[in-house]
Amino acid sequence: MANGQWYPPEWPERIRALAEGTLTPVTPRRAATVMLLKDTDATPVVHMLRRRTTMAFAGGAYAYPGGGVDPRDDDHQIRWAGPTRAWWADRLGVDETSAQAVVCAAVRETYEEAGVLLAGPTPDTVVGDTTGDEWEADRAALVARDLSFAEFLDRRGLVLRSDLLGVWTRWITPEFETRRYDTWFFVAALPDGQRTRNASTEADRTVWIRPADAADGYDKGELLMMPPTVATLRQLIPYDSAADVLAAAPARDLTPVLARARLENGEVVLAWPGHDEFTKHVPTGGATA
């Protein structure tokens, strides 16, 4: 293939069914993912993980730490620093309880999959090394959903640092997908004293990489990625530091990006508004181009 764009093999058939009106879309689940950044002498680098090739969805694709919202984080007021829940609700386009849950998902998934925790004992501090046995036991309990993130923060006496996050963009999984997510993409800088590690059971490797290098790897077909990953990498390239990225986040347009499929001249045309590079033409016979 010309680039590293990943498409599930069942997409052509489902796209045709959606275009013909015989497919009922699945309701998307709320989710969050985080582009974790750190500065180097030349340019910021972003933390990415490669999904195991055995994964049913996007196996072998590079992505950011992320996952679904835990409904238990909707209904428990946690210790909170940074912009208010009302501010986040307005920014995310949801109610206040949902805003807390989405932000919690961003922080929790970064901890679960990268070992980095955007929280501290006070509103202006961040925890240090989180690699000890007790930390690992709590992280494993979060992954297993035996412990909610709100309960974890309470147990540890921690304040969630929402001020360390910026929300960057929002993508909704196409209507023809069997698993759909309404995903907010966040940006954050690696806190001083913390380090990333491959803590995810879904990934076989992690890398710190310049956004331009990752995008170039995709263009050459060397790195497999989904459209939102490539699009956000390209958007990060102009910035000279993690601080610059975070400073730009409040002005970002959060209109959801949702792929559209239509029948045209004997083929299905799949397009993401505003992202022409991902347009896909699917002949009605089933082959892709």
Secondary structure, 3 states (H helix, E strand, C coil): CCCCECCCCCHHHHHHHHHCCCCCCCCCEEEEEEEEEEECCCCEEEEEEEECCCCCCCCCCEECCEEECCHHHCCCCCCEECCCHHHHHHHHCCCHHHHHHHHHHHHHHHHHHHCCCCEECCCCCCCCCCCCHHHHHHHHHHHCCCCCHHHHHHHHCCEEEHHHEEEEEEEECCCCCCCCEEEEEEEEECCCCCCCCCCCCCEEEEEEECHHHHHHHHHCCCCCECHHHHHHHHHHCCCCCHHHHHHHHHHCCCCCEECEEEEECCEEEEEECCEEEEEEEEECCCCCC
